[in-house]
Amino acid sequence: MRKHSISIRGHRTSISLEPAFFHELERIARERRLPLAALVAEVDAARPDDGNLSSALRLLVLEDLKRRVGSP
């Protein structure tokens, strides 16, 4: 697990992700032609107020990988 500091919507926040999840998150951002901070900001804006940002990012990675392999 590694902490990563990132700036979203003008404030700094940190996320804790395993290297494999962070690598996939970077891949998704590249695929969508977005800066990593913009992708994280999108996820942050869409998650419930009581939701954890790192968990929401892991779920994004999981959903993306499921979509890529054609799993429901």
Predicted model as a PDB file, atoms N, CA, C, CB and O in Angstrom, pLDDT in the B-factor column:
MODEL        1                                                                  
ATOM      1  N   MET A   1       0.852  -1.168   0.000  1.00 88.00           N  
ATOM      2  CA  MET A   1       0.000   0.000   0.000  1.00 88.00           C  
ATOM      3  C   MET A   1       0.902   1.237   0.000  1.00 88.00           C  
ATOM      4  CB  MET A   1      -0.972  -0.005   1.228  1.00 88.00           C  
ATOM      5  O   MET A   1       1.860   1.334   0.767  1.00 88.00           O  
ATOM      6  N   ARG A   2       0.565   2.170  -0.880  1.00 90.00           N  
ATOM      7  CA  ARG A   2       1.325   3.427  -0.950  1.00 90.00           C  
ATOM      8  C   ARG A   2       0.368   4.593  -0.899  1.00 90.00           C  
ATOM      9  CB  ARG A   2       2.189   3.494  -2.235  1.00 90.00           C  
ATOM     10  O   ARG A   2      -0.724   4.548  -1.465  1.00 90.00           O  
ATOM     11  N   LYS A   3       0.790   5.634  -0.217  1.00 93.00           N  
ATOM     12  CA  LYS A   3       0.026   6.878  -0.206  1.00 93.00           C  
ATOM     13  C   LYS A   3       0.471   7.728  -1.375  1.00 93.00           C  
ATOM     14  CB  LYS A   3       0.205   7.642   1.133  1.00 93.00           C  
ATOM     15  O   LYS A   3       1.662   7.835  -1.671  1.00 93.00           O  
ATOM     16  N   HIS A   4      -0.508   8.335  -2.040  1.00 91.00           N  
ATOM     17  CA  HIS A   4      -0.245   9.243  -3.151  1.00 91.00           C  
ATOM     18  C   HIS A   4      -0.959  10.542  -2.850  1.00 91.00           C  
ATOM     19  CB  HIS A   4      -0.709   8.640  -4.522  1.00 91.00           C  
ATOM     20  O   HIS A   4      -2.139  10.541  -2.498  1.00 91.00           O  
ATOM     21  N   SER A   5      -0.259  11.637  -2.985  1.00 92.00           N  
ATOM     22  CA  SER A   5      -0.844  12.950  -2.771  1.00 92.00           C  
ATOM     23  C   SER A   5      -1.260  13.506  -4.125  1.00 92.00           C  
ATOM     24  CB  SER A   5       0.154  13.910  -2.046  1.00 92.00           C  
ATOM     25  O   SER A   5      -0.511  13.436  -5.100  1.00 92.00           O  
ATOM     26  N   ILE A   6      -2.468  14.057  -4.168  1.00 92.00           N  
ATOM     27  CA  ILE A   6      -2.997  14.556  -5.434  1.00 92.00           C  
ATOM     28  C   ILE A   6      -3.832  15.798  -5.167  1.00 92.00           C  
ATOM     29  CB  ILE A   6      -3.840  13.469  -6.157  1.00 92.00           C  
ATOM     30  O   ILE A   6      -4.456  15.918  -4.113  1.00 92.00           O  
ATOM     31  N   SER A   7      -3.844  16.708  -6.108  1.00 91.00           N  
ATOM     32  CA  SER A   7      -4.617  17.935  -5.976  1.00 91.00           C  
ATOM     33  C   SER A   7      -5.873  17.827  -6.838  1.00 91.00           C  
ATOM     34  CB  SER A   7      -3.770  19.176  -6.383  1.00 91.00           C  
ATOM     35  O   SER A   7      -5.794  17.634  -8.051  1.00 91.00           O  
ATOM     36  N   ILE A   8      -7.036  17.955  -6.190  1.00 88.00           N  
ATOM     37  CA  ILE A   8      -8.292  17.927  -6.924  1.00 88.00           C  
ATOM     38  C   ILE A   8      -9.147  19.123  -6.514  1.00 88.00           C  
ATOM     39  CB  ILE A   8      -9.049  16.599  -6.673  1.00 88.00           C  
ATOM     40  O   ILE A   8      -9.311  19.421  -5.331  1.00 88.00           O  
ATOM     41  N   ARG A   9      -9.677  19.787  -7.513  1.00 84.00           N  
ATOM     42  CA  ARG A   9     -10.498  20.977  -7.297  1.00 84.00           C  
ATOM     43  C   ARG A   9      -9.861  21.956  -6.318  1.00 84.00           C  
ATOM     44  CB  ARG A   9     -11.865  20.575  -6.794  1.00 84.00           C  
ATOM     45  O   ARG A   9     -10.539  22.508  -5.450  1.00 84.00           O  
ATOM     46  N   GLY A  10      -8.568  22.166  -6.461  1.00 87.00           N  
ATOM     47  CA  GLY A  10      -7.862  23.177  -5.685  1.00 87.00           C  
ATOM     48  C   GLY A  10      -7.437  22.787  -4.282  1.00 87.00           C  
ATOM     49  O   GLY A  10      -6.916  23.631  -3.553  1.00 87.00           O  
ATOM     50  N   HIS A  11      -7.639  21.548  -3.876  1.00 86.00           N  
ATOM     51  CA  HIS A  11      -7.145  21.141  -2.557  1.00 86.00           C  
ATOM     52  C   HIS A  11      -6.403  19.815  -2.657  1.00 86.00           C  
ATOM     53  CB  HIS A  11      -8.308  21.028  -1.548  1.00 86.00           C  
ATOM     54  O   HIS A  11      -6.702  18.974  -3.505  1.00 86.00           O  
ATOM     55  N   ARG A  12      -5.438  19.654  -1.777  1.00 92.00           N  
ATOM     56  CA  ARG A  12      -4.636  18.434  -1.748  1.00 92.00           C  
ATOM     57  C   ARG A  12      -5.359  17.369  -0.948  1.00 92.00           C  
ATOM     58  CB  ARG A  12      -3.239  18.703  -1.153  1.00 92.00           C  
ATOM     59  O   ARG A  12      -5.980  17.650   0.077  1.00 92.00           O  
ATOM     60  N   THR A  13      -5.269  16.155  -1.428  1.00 90.00           N  
ATOM     61  CA  THR A  13      -5.797  15.008  -0.701  1.00 90.00           C  
ATOM     62  C   THR A  13      -4.847  13.845  -0.928  1.00 90.00           C  
ATOM     63  CB  THR A  13      -7.255  14.651  -1.158  1.00 90.00           C  
ATOM     64  O   THR A  13      -4.012  13.886  -1.832  1.00 90.00           O  
ATOM     65  N   SER A  14      -4.973  12.826  -0.122  1.00 91.00           N  
ATOM     66  CA  SER A  14      -4.120  11.659  -0.330  1.00 91.00           C  
ATOM     67  C   SER A  14      -5.002  10.433  -0.502  1.00 91.00           C  
ATOM     68  CB  SER A  14      -3.128  11.467   0.855  1.00 91.00           C  
ATOM     69  O   SER A  14      -6.088  10.328   0.069  1.00 91.00           O  
ATOM     70  N   ILE A  15      -4.501   9.521  -1.302  1.00 93.00           N  
ATOM     71  CA  ILE A  15      -5.173   8.246  -1.521  1.00 93.00           C  
ATOM     72  C   ILE A  15      -4.165   7.146  -1.210  1.00 93.00           C  
ATOM     73  CB  ILE A  15      -5.728   8.124  -2.994  1.00 93.00           C  
ATOM     74  O   ILE A  15      -2.970   7.285  -1.471  1.00 93.00           O  
ATOM     75  N   SER A  16      -4.660   6.073  -0.660  1.00 94.00           N  
ATOM     76  CA  SER A  16      -3.811   4.914  -0.362  1.00 94.00           C  
ATOM     77  C   SER A  16      -4.249   3.768  -1.255  1.00 94.00           C  
ATOM     78  CB  SER A  16      -3.894   4.509   1.153  1.00 94.00           C  
ATOM     79  O   SER A  16      -5.358   3.249  -1.135  1.00 94.00           O  
ATOM     80  N   LEU A  17      -3.349   3.385  -2.158  1.00 95.00           N  
ATOM     81  CA  LEU A  17      -3.657   2.309  -3.096  1.00 95.00           C  
ATOM     82  C   LEU A  17      -2.471   1.369  -3.236  1.00 95.00           C  
ATOM     83  CB  LEU A  17      -4.047   2.879  -4.467  1.00 95.00           C  
ATOM     84  O   LEU A  17      -1.314   1.777  -3.132  1.00 95.00           O  
ATOM     85  N   GLU A  18      -2.781   0.115  -3.470  1.00 95.00           N  
ATOM     86  CA  GLU A  18      -1.742  -0.842  -3.796  1.00 95.00           C  
ATOM     87  C   GLU A  18      -1.178  -0.464  -5.165  1.00 95.00           C  
ATOM     88  CB  GLU A  18      -2.293  -2.312  -3.784  1.00 95.00           C  
ATOM     89  O   GLU A  18      -1.896   0.090  -5.998  1.00 95.00           O  
ATOM     90  N   PRO A  19       0.105  -0.759  -5.405  1.00 95.00           N  
ATOM     91  CA  PRO A  19       0.722  -0.386  -6.688  1.00 95.00           C  
ATOM     92  C   PRO A  19      -0.053  -0.879  -7.913  1.00 95.00           C  
ATOM     93  CB  PRO A  19       2.126  -0.927  -6.746  1.00 95.00           C  
ATOM     94  O   PRO A  19      -0.148  -0.155  -8.904  1.00 95.00           O  
ATOM     95  N   ALA A  20      -0.602  -2.081  -7.868  1.00 96.00           N  
ATOM     96  CA  ALA A  20      -1.339  -2.606  -9.018  1.00 96.00           C  
ATOM     97  C   ALA A  20      -2.578  -1.765  -9.311  1.00 96.00           C  
ATOM     98  CB  ALA A  20      -1.740  -4.064  -8.774  1.00 96.00           C  
ATOM     99  O   ALA A  20      -2.887  -1.510 -10.475  1.00 96.00           O  
ATOM    100  N   PHE A  21      -3.291  -1.331  -8.274  1.00 96.00           N  
ATOM    101  CA  PHE A  21      -4.464  -0.483  -8.480  1.00 96.00           C  
ATOM    102  C   PHE A  21      -4.051   0.888  -9.007  1.00 96.00           C  
ATOM    103  CB  PHE A  21      -5.258  -0.333  -7.170  1.00 96.00           C  
ATOM    104  O   PHE A  21      -4.714   1.434  -9.889  1.00 96.00           O  
ATOM    105  N   PHE A  22      -2.977   1.444  -8.486  1.00 96.00           N  
ATOM    106  CA  PHE A  22      -2.536   2.761  -8.945  1.00 96.00           C  
ATOM    107  C   PHE A  22      -2.108   2.689 -10.408  1.00 96.00           C  
ATOM    108  CB  PHE A  22      -1.374   3.287  -8.069  1.00 96.00           C  
ATOM    109  O   PHE A  22      -2.409   3.593 -11.188  1.00 96.00           O  
ATOM    110  N   HIS A  23      -1.417   1.631 -10.778  1.00 96.00           N  
ATOM    111  CA  HIS A  23      -0.992   1.450 -12.170  1.00 96.00           C  
ATOM    112  C   HIS A  23      -2.213   1.391 -13.093  1.00 96.00           C  
ATOM    113  CB  HIS A  23      -0.140   0.161 -12.317  1.00 96.00           C  
ATOM    114  O   HIS A  23      -2.222   2.027 -14.147  1.00 96.00           O  
ATOM    115  N   GLU A  24      -3.235   0.634 -12.706  1.00 96.00           N  
ATOM    116  CA  GLU A  24      -4.449   0.527 -13.522  1.00 96.00           C  
ATOM    117  C   GLU A  24      -5.188   1.860 -13.579  1.00 96.00           C  
ATOM    118  CB  GLU A  24      -5.376  -0.566 -12.967  1.00 96.00           C  
ATOM    119  O   GLU A  24      -5.753   2.210 -14.616  1.00 96.00           O  
ATOM    120  N   LEU A  25      -5.189   2.596 -12.488  1.00 97.00           N  
ATOM    121  CA  LEU A  25      -5.812   3.919 -12.472  1.00 97.00           C  
ATOM    122  C   LEU A  25      -5.111   4.852 -13.460  1.00 97.00           C  
ATOM    123  CB  LEU A  25      -5.776   4.517 -11.051  1.00 97.00           C  
ATOM    124  O   LEU A  25      -5.769   5.602 -14.182  1.00 97.00           O  
ATOM    125  N   GLU A  26      -3.796   4.808 -13.491  1.00 96.00           N  
ATOM    126  CA  GLU A  26      -3.046   5.605 -14.466  1.00 96.00           C  
ATOM    127  C   GLU A  26      -3.381   5.170 -15.892  1.00 96.00           C  
ATOM    128  CB  GLU A  26      -1.529   5.479 -14.214  1.00 96.00           C  
ATOM    129  O   GLU A  26      -3.497   6.011 -16.784  1.00 96.00           O  
ATOM    130  N   ARG A  27      -3.537   3.871 -16.113  1.00 97.00           N  
ATOM    131  CA  ARG A  27      -3.887   3.366 -17.438  1.00 97.00           C  
ATOM    132  C   ARG A  27      -5.255   3.877 -17.868  1.00 97.00           C  
ATOM    133  CB  ARG A  27      -3.867   1.833 -17.452  1.00 97.00           C  
ATOM    134  O   ARG A  27      -5.433   4.300 -19.010  1.00 97.00           O  
ATOM    135  N   ILE A  28      -6.212   3.840 -16.962  1.00 97.00           N  
ATOM    136  CA  ILE A  28      -7.560   4.319 -17.269  1.00 97.00           C  
ATOM    137  C   ILE A  28      -7.512   5.800 -17.631  1.00 97.00           C  
ATOM    138  CB  ILE A  28      -8.516   4.084 -16.071  1.00 97.00           C  
ATOM    139  O   ILE A  28      -8.150   6.220 -18.597  1.00 97.00           O  
ATOM    140  N   ALA A  29      -6.774   6.583 -16.880  1.00 97.00           N  
ATOM    141  CA  ALA A  29      -6.657   8.016 -17.172  1.00 97.00           C  
ATOM    142  C   ALA A  29      -6.055   8.234 -18.558  1.00 97.00           C  
ATOM    143  CB  ALA A  29      -5.795   8.720 -16.100  1.00 97.00           C  
ATOM    144  O   ALA A  29      -6.542   9.063 -19.326  1.00 97.00           O  
ATOM    145  N   ARG A  30      -4.997   7.490 -18.877  1.00 97.00           N  
ATOM    146  CA  ARG A  30      -4.391   7.613 -20.215  1.00 97.00           C  
ATOM    147  C   ARG A  30      -5.388   7.228 -21.300  1.00 97.00           C  
ATOM    148  CB  ARG A  30      -3.130   6.731 -20.323  1.00 97.00           C  
ATOM    149  O   ARG A  30      -5.504   7.910 -22.318  1.00 97.00           O  
ATOM    150  N   GLU A  31      -6.106   6.129 -21.077  1.00 96.00           N  
ATOM    151  CA  GLU A  31      -7.078   5.643 -22.050  1.00 96.00           C  
ATOM    152  C   GLU A  31      -8.174   6.681 -22.298  1.00 96.00           C  
ATOM    153  CB  GLU A  31      -7.696   4.323 -21.570  1.00 96.00           C  
ATOM    154  O   GLU A  31      -8.647   6.839 -23.424  1.00 96.00           O  
ATOM    155  N   ARG A  32      -8.567   7.376 -21.253  1.00 96.00           N  
ATOM    156  CA  ARG A  32      -9.615   8.394 -21.374  1.00 96.00           C  
ATOM    157  C   ARG A  32      -9.059   9.769 -21.751  1.00 96.00           C  
ATOM    158  CB  ARG A  32     -10.385   8.497 -20.069  1.00 96.00           C  
ATOM    159  O   ARG A  32      -9.796  10.745 -21.892  1.00 96.00           O  
ATOM    160  N   ARG A  33      -7.740   9.809 -21.907  1.00 98.00           N  
ATOM    161  CA  ARG A  33      -7.045  11.062 -22.240  1.00 98.00           C  
ATOM    162  C   ARG A  33      -7.343  12.156 -21.224  1.00 98.00           C  
ATOM    163  CB  ARG A  33      -7.443  11.536 -23.638  1.00 98.00           C  
ATOM    164  O   ARG A  33      -7.666  13.292 -21.574  1.00 98.00           O  
ATOM    165  N   LEU A  34      -7.224  11.776 -19.954  1.00 96.00           N  
ATOM    166  CA  LEU A  34      -7.447  12.694 -18.844  1.00 96.00           C  
ATOM    167  C   LEU A  34      -6.209  12.727 -17.966  1.00 96.00           C  
ATOM    168  CB  LEU A  34      -8.691  12.283 -18.022  1.00 96.00           C  
ATOM    169  O   LEU A  34      -5.515  11.720 -17.833  1.00 96.00           O  
ATOM    170  N   PRO A  35      -5.927  13.876 -17.365  1.00 95.00           N  
ATOM    171  CA  PRO A  35      -4.916  13.866 -16.307  1.00 95.00           C  
ATOM    172  C   PRO A  35      -5.427  12.988 -15.159  1.00 95.00           C  
ATOM    173  CB  PRO A  35      -4.600  15.327 -15.807  1.00 95.00           C  
ATOM    174  O   PRO A  35      -6.632  12.892 -14.929  1.00 95.00           O  
ATOM    175  N   LEU A  36      -4.519  12.365 -14.461  1.00 95.00           N  
ATOM    176  CA  LEU A  36      -4.907  11.513 -13.336  1.00 95.00           C  
ATOM    177  C   LEU A  36      -5.757  12.290 -12.339  1.00 95.00           C  
ATOM    178  CB  LEU A  36      -3.665  10.941 -12.638  1.00 95.00           C  
ATOM    179  O   LEU A  36      -6.745  11.766 -11.825  1.00 95.00           O  
ATOM    180  N   ALA A  37      -5.382  13.529 -12.065  1.00 94.00           N  
ATOM    181  CA  ALA A  37      -6.136  14.347 -11.103  1.00 94.00           C  
ATOM    182  C   ALA A  37      -7.578  14.558 -11.556  1.00 94.00           C  
ATOM    183  CB  ALA A  37      -5.450  15.705 -10.907  1.00 94.00           C  
ATOM    184  O   ALA A  37      -8.483  14.588 -10.722  1.00 94.00           O  
ATOM    185  N   ALA A  38      -7.808  14.705 -12.858  1.00 95.00           N  
ATOM    186  CA  ALA A  38      -9.166  14.895 -13.371  1.00 95.00           C  
ATOM    187  C   ALA A  38      -9.999  13.626 -13.184  1.00 95.00           C  
ATOM    188  CB  ALA A  38      -9.128  15.292 -14.859  1.00 95.00           C  
ATOM    189  O   ALA A  38     -11.174  13.702 -12.823  1.00 95.00           O  
ATOM    190  N   LEU A  39      -9.402  12.476 -13.426  1.00 96.00           N  
ATOM    191  CA  LEU A  39     -10.104  11.211 -13.222  1.00 96.00           C  
ATOM    192  C   LEU A  39     -10.462  11.034 -11.750  1.00 96.00           C  
ATOM    193  CB  LEU A  39      -9.244  10.028 -13.711  1.00 96.00           C  
ATOM    194  O   LEU A  39     -11.585  10.655 -11.419  1.00 96.00           O  
ATOM    195  N   VAL A  40      -9.508  11.311 -10.875  1.00 96.00           N  
ATOM    196  CA  VAL A  40      -9.751  11.188  -9.434  1.00 96.00           C  
ATOM    197  C   VAL A  40     -10.843  12.168  -9.007  1.00 96.00           C  
ATOM    198  CB  VAL A  40      -8.445  11.446  -8.629  1.00 96.00           C  
ATOM    199  O   VAL A  40     -11.691  11.822  -8.184  1.00 96.00           O  
ATOM    200  N   ALA A  41     -10.835  13.377  -9.551  1.00 95.00           N  
ATOM    201  CA  ALA A  41     -11.859  14.369  -9.221  1.00 95.00           C  
ATOM    202  C   ALA A  41     -13.241  13.888  -9.652  1.00 95.00           C  
ATOM    203  CB  ALA A  41     -11.538  15.715  -9.886  1.00 95.00           C  
ATOM    204  O   ALA A  41     -14.217  14.105  -8.933  1.00 95.00           O  
ATOM    205  N   GLU A  42     -13.343  13.238 -10.816  1.00 95.00           N  
ATOM    206  CA  GLU A  42     -14.625  12.695 -11.279  1.00 95.00           C  
ATOM    207  C   GLU A  42     -15.150  11.649 -10.302  1.00 95.00           C  
ATOM    208  CB  GLU A  42     -14.478  12.081 -12.685  1.00 95.00           C  
ATOM    209  O   GLU A  42     -16.326  11.659  -9.939  1.00 95.00           O  
ATOM    210  N   VAL A  43     -14.269  10.750  -9.883  1.00 95.00           N  
ATOM    211  CA  VAL A  43     -14.666   9.701  -8.949  1.00 95.00           C  
ATOM    212  C   VAL A  43     -15.053  10.318  -7.612  1.00 95.00           C  
ATOM    213  CB  VAL A  43     -13.529   8.672  -8.762  1.00 95.00           C  
ATOM    214  O   VAL A  43     -16.036   9.912  -6.992  1.00 95.00           O  
ATOM    215  N   ASP A  44     -14.283  11.289  -7.178  1.00 93.00           N  
ATOM    216  CA  ASP A  44     -14.556  11.968  -5.904  1.00 93.00           C  
ATOM    217  C   ASP A  44     -15.929  12.630  -5.932  1.00 93.00           C  
ATOM    218  CB  ASP A  44     -13.467  13.019  -5.603  1.00 93.00           C  
ATOM    219  O   ASP A  44     -16.674  12.547  -4.956  1.00 93.00           O  
ATOM    220  N   ALA A  45     -16.268  13.281  -7.032  1.00 92.00           N  
ATOM    221  CA  ALA A  45     -17.552  13.978  -7.135  1.00 92.00           C  
ATOM    222  C   ALA A  45     -18.731  13.010  -7.175  1.00 92.00           C  
ATOM    223  CB  ALA A  45     -17.569  14.856  -8.377  1.00 92.00           C  
ATOM    224  O   ALA A  45     -19.829  13.353  -6.737  1.00 92.00           O  
ATOM    225  N   ALA A  46     -18.511  11.810  -7.693  1.00 92.00           N  
ATOM    226  CA  ALA A  46     -19.599  10.846  -7.867  1.00 92.00           C  
ATOM    227  C   ALA A  46     -19.815   9.944  -6.655  1.00 92.00           C  
ATOM    228  CB  ALA A  46     -19.328   9.996  -9.070  1.00 92.00           C  
ATOM    229  O   ALA A  46     -20.853   9.290  -6.558  1.00 92.00           O  
ATOM    230  N   ARG A  47     -18.871   9.897  -5.744  1.00 90.00           N  
ATOM    231  CA  ARG A  47     -19.004   8.960  -4.623  1.00 90.00           C  
ATOM    232  C   ARG A  47     -19.917   9.540  -3.543  1.00 90.00           C  
ATOM    233  CB  ARG A  47     -17.617   8.626  -4.025  1.00 90.00           C  
ATOM    234  O   ARG A  47     -20.072  10.757  -3.440  1.00 90.00           O  
ATOM    235  N   PRO A  48     -20.521   8.659  -2.739  1.00 85.00           N  
ATOM    236  CA  PRO A  48     -21.361   9.139  -1.633  1.00 85.00           C  
ATOM    237  C   PRO A  48     -20.528   9.934  -0.629  1.00 85.00           C  
ATOM    238  CB  PRO A  48     -22.058   7.953  -0.925  1.00 85.00           C  
ATOM    239  O   PRO A  48     -19.320   9.726  -0.511  1.00 85.00           O  
ATOM    240  N   ASP A  49     -21.177  10.837   0.086  1.00 84.00           N  
ATOM    241  CA  ASP A  49     -20.466  11.674   1.059  1.00 84.00           C  
ATOM    242  C   ASP A  49     -19.734  10.858   2.112  1.00 84.00           C  
ATOM    243  CB  ASP A  49     -21.434  12.614   1.737  1.00 84.00           C  
ATOM    244  O   ASP A  49     -18.671  11.259   2.585  1.00 84.00           O  
ATOM    245  N   ASP A  50     -20.294   9.723   2.478  1.00 85.00           N  
ATOM    246  CA  ASP A  50     -19.647   8.900   3.502  1.00 85.00           C  
ATOM    247  C   ASP A  50     -18.734   7.829   2.905  1.00 85.00           C  
ATOM    248  CB  ASP A  50     -20.699   8.242   4.371  1.00 85.00           C  
ATOM    249  O   ASP A  50     -18.218   6.974   3.625  1.00 85.00           O  
ATOM    250  N   GLY A  51     -18.536   7.881   1.579  1.00 85.00           N  
ATOM    251  CA  GLY A  51     -17.690   6.899   0.908  1.00 85.00           C  
ATOM    252  C   GLY A  51     -16.217   7.261   0.987  1.00 85.00           C  
ATOM    253  O   GLY A  51     -15.853   8.431   1.111  1.00 85.00           O  
ATOM    254  N   ASN A  52     -15.391   6.256   0.916  1.00 92.00           N  
ATOM    255  CA  ASN A  52     -13.946   6.424   0.967  1.00 92.00           C  
ATOM    256  C   ASN A  52     -13.411   6.568  -0.462  1.00 92.00           C  
ATOM    257  CB  ASN A  52     -13.270   5.222   1.700  1.00 92.00           C  
ATOM    258  O   ASN A  52     -13.729   5.753  -1.328  1.00 92.00           O  
ATOM    259  N   LEU A  53     -12.603   7.600  -0.708  1.00 93.00           N  
ATOM    260  CA  LEU A  53     -12.100   7.859  -2.051  1.00 93.00           C  
ATOM    261  C   LEU A  53     -11.231   6.708  -2.559  1.00 93.00           C  
ATOM    262  CB  LEU A  53     -11.308   9.161  -2.071  1.00 93.00           C  
ATOM    263  O   LEU A  53     -11.375   6.290  -3.708  1.00 93.00           O  
ATOM    264  N   SER A  54     -10.352   6.203  -1.739  1.00 95.00           N  
ATOM    265  CA  SER A  54      -9.492   5.097  -2.176  1.00 95.00           C  
ATOM    266  C   SER A  54     -10.323   3.880  -2.565  1.00 95.00           C  
ATOM    267  CB  SER A  54      -8.495   4.720  -1.070  1.00 95.00           C  
ATOM    268  O   SER A  54     -10.023   3.219  -3.560  1.00 95.00           O  
ATOM    269  N   SER A  55     -11.353   3.579  -1.799  1.00 94.00           N  
ATOM    270  CA  SER A  55     -12.232   2.452  -2.124  1.00 94.00           C  
ATOM    271  C   SER A  55     -12.976   2.708  -3.426  1.00 94.00           C  
ATOM    272  CB  SER A  55     -13.233   2.199  -0.985  1.00 94.00           C  
ATOM    273  O   SER A  55     -13.120   1.801  -4.246  1.00 94.00           O  
ATOM    274  N   ALA A  56     -13.451   3.935  -3.625  1.00 95.00           N  
ATOM    275  CA  ALA A  56     -14.158   4.275  -4.859  1.00 95.00           C  
ATOM    276  C   ALA A  56     -13.236   4.119  -6.066  1.00 95.00           C  
ATOM    277  CB  ALA A  56     -14.708   5.713  -4.790  1.00 95.00           C  
ATOM    278  O   ALA A  56     -13.682   3.696  -7.132  1.00 95.00           O  
ATOM    279  N   LEU A  57     -11.973   4.452  -5.912  1.00 97.00           N  
ATOM    280  CA  LEU A  57     -11.016   4.291  -7.007  1.00 97.00           C  
ATOM    281  C   LEU A  57     -10.760   2.825  -7.303  1.00 97.00           C  
ATOM    282  CB  LEU A  57      -9.703   4.991  -6.676  1.00 97.00           C  
ATOM    283  O   LEU A  57     -10.639   2.439  -8.465  1.00 97.00           O  
ATOM    284  N   ARG A  58     -10.677   2.004  -6.266  1.00 96.00           N  
ATOM    285  CA  ARG A  58     -10.521   0.565  -6.482  1.00 96.00           C  
ATOM    286  C   ARG A  58     -11.720  -0.003  -7.237  1.00 96.00           C  
ATOM    287  CB  ARG A  58     -10.346  -0.165  -5.140  1.00 96.00           C  
ATOM    288  O   ARG A  58     -11.562  -0.837  -8.128  1.00 96.00           O  
ATOM    289  N   LEU A  59     -12.922   0.453  -6.876  1.00 95.00           N  
ATOM    290  CA  LEU A  59     -14.126  -0.025  -7.563  1.00 95.00           C  
ATOM    291  C   LEU A  59     -14.137   0.413  -9.027  1.00 95.00           C  
ATOM    292  CB  LEU A  59     -15.388   0.491  -6.853  1.00 95.00           C  
ATOM    293  O   LEU A  59     -14.585  -0.339  -9.893  1.00 95.00           O  
ATOM    294  N   LEU A  60     -13.650   1.617  -9.308  1.00 96.00           N  
ATOM    295  CA  LEU A  60     -13.529   2.064 -10.695  1.00 96.00           C  
ATOM    296  C   LEU A  60     -12.612   1.124 -11.480  1.00 96.00           C  
ATOM    297  CB  LEU A  60     -12.992   3.513 -10.753  1.00 96.00           C  
ATOM    298  O   LEU A  60     -12.938   0.722 -12.597  1.00 96.00           O  
ATOM    299  N   VAL A  61     -11.489   0.785 -10.904  1.00 97.00           N  
ATOM    300  CA  VAL A  61     -10.540  -0.126 -11.558  1.00 97.00           C  
ATOM    301  C   VAL A  61     -11.194  -1.482 -11.785  1.00 97.00           C  
ATOM    302  CB  VAL A  61      -9.251  -0.284 -10.709  1.00 97.00           C  
ATOM    303  O   VAL A  61     -11.076  -2.058 -12.867  1.00 97.00           O  
ATOM    304  N   LEU A  62     -11.880  -1.990 -10.774  1.00 95.00           N  
ATOM    305  CA  LEU A  62     -12.550  -3.286 -10.903  1.00 95.00           C  
ATOM    306  C   LEU A  62     -13.590  -3.251 -12.017  1.00 95.00           C  
ATOM    307  CB  LEU A  62     -13.213  -3.685  -9.575  1.00 95.00           C  
ATOM    308  O   LEU A  62     -13.627  -4.152 -12.855  1.00 95.00           O  
ATOM    309  N   GLU A  63     -14.430  -2.228 -12.036  1.00 94.00           N  
ATOM    310  CA  GLU A  63     -15.458  -2.118 -13.078  1.00 94.00           C  
ATOM    311  C   GLU A  63     -14.832  -2.015 -14.466  1.00 94.00           C  
ATOM    312  CB  GLU A  63     -16.354  -0.899 -12.816  1.00 94.00           C  
ATOM    313  O   GLU A  63     -15.325  -2.617 -15.419  1.00 94.00           O  
ATOM    314  N   ASP A  64     -13.755  -1.258 -14.579  1.00 95.00           N  
ATOM    315  CA  ASP A  64     -13.084  -1.114 -15.865  1.00 95.00           C  
ATOM    316  C   ASP A  64     -12.515  -2.464 -16.332  1.00 95.00           C  
ATOM    317  CB  ASP A  64     -11.959  -0.059 -15.768  1.00 95.00           C  
ATOM    318  O   ASP A  64     -12.659  -2.829 -17.499  1.00 95.00           O  
ATOM    319  N   LEU A  65     -11.884  -3.186 -15.438  1.00 93.00           N  
ATOM    320  CA  LEU A  65     -11.323  -4.488 -15.813  1.00 93.00           C  
ATOM    321  C   LEU A  65     -12.418  -5.493 -16.168  1.00 93.00           C  
ATOM    322  CB  LEU A  65     -10.462  -5.039 -14.675  1.00 93.00           C  
ATOM    323  O   LEU A  65     -12.258  -6.293 -17.090  1.00 93.00           O  
ATOM    324  N   LYS A  66     -13.529  -5.450 -15.433  1.00 92.00           N  
ATOM    325  CA  LYS A  66     -14.647  -6.338 -15.764  1.00 92.00           C  
ATOM    326  C   LYS A  66     -15.193  -6.005 -17.136  1.00 92.00           C  
ATOM    327  CB  LYS A  66     -15.762  -6.233 -14.711  1.00 92.00           C  
ATOM    328  O   LYS A  66     -15.518  -6.910 -17.905  1.00 92.00           O  
ATOM    329  N   ARG A  67     -15.301  -4.728 -17.460  1.00 90.00           N  
ATOM    330  CA  ARG A  67     -15.786  -4.309 -18.766  1.00 90.00           C  
ATOM    331  C   ARG A  67     -14.841  -4.795 -19.859  1.00 90.00           C  
ATOM    332  CB  ARG A  67     -15.934  -2.780 -18.824  1.00 90.00           C  
ATOM    333  O   ARG A  67     -15.284  -5.240 -20.918  1.00 90.00           O  
ATOM    334  N   ARG A  68     -13.549  -4.710 -19.602  1.00 88.00           N  
ATOM    335  CA  ARG A  68     -12.567  -5.097 -20.611  1.00 88.00           C  
ATOM    336  C   ARG A  68     -12.578  -6.590 -20.903  1.00 88.00           C  
ATOM    337  CB  ARG A  68     -11.190  -4.683 -20.171  1.00 88.00           C  
ATOM    338  O   ARG A  68     -12.300  -6.999 -22.030  1.00 88.00           O  
ATOM    339  N   VAL A  69     -12.892  -7.404 -19.913  1.00 90.00           N  
ATOM    340  CA  VAL A  69     -12.918  -8.858 -20.140  1.00 90.00           C  
ATOM    341  C   VAL A  69     -14.313  -9.365 -20.466  1.00 90.00           C  
ATOM    342  CB  VAL A  69     -12.389  -9.587 -18.918  1.00 90.00           C  
ATOM    343  O   VAL A  69     -14.509 -10.555 -20.713  1.00 90.00           O  
ATOM    344  N   GLY A  70     -15.295  -8.439 -20.467  1.00 86.00           N  
ATOM    345  CA  GLY A  70     -16.658  -8.812 -20.828  1.00 86.00           C  
ATOM    346  C   GLY A  70     -17.424  -9.507 -19.729  1.00 86.00           C  
ATOM    347  O   GLY A  70     -18.367 -10.248 -20.005  1.00 86.00           O  
ATOM    348  N   SER A  71     -17.042  -9.283 -18.498  1.00 72.00           N  
ATOM    349  CA  SER A  71     -17.735  -9.888 -17.359  1.00 72.00           C  
ATOM    350  C   SER A  71     -18.832  -8.948 -16.861  1.00 72.00           C  
ATOM    351  CB  SER A  71     -16.736 -10.213 -16.214  1.00 72.00           C  
ATOM    352  O   SER A  71     -18.638  -7.733 -16.829  1.00 72.00           O  
ATOM    353  N   PRO A  72     -19.991  -9.508 -16.470  1.00 66.00           N  
ATOM    354  CA  PRO A  72     -21.089  -8.657 -15.971  1.00 66.00           C  
ATOM    355  C   PRO A  72     -20.782  -8.039 -14.624  1.00 66.00           C  
ATOM    356  CB  PRO A  72     -22.367  -9.459 -15.868  1.00 66.00           C  
ATOM    357  O   PRO A  72     -21.605  -7.303 -14.080  1.00 66.00           O  
TER     358      PRO A  72                                                      
ENDMDL                                                                          
END                                                                             
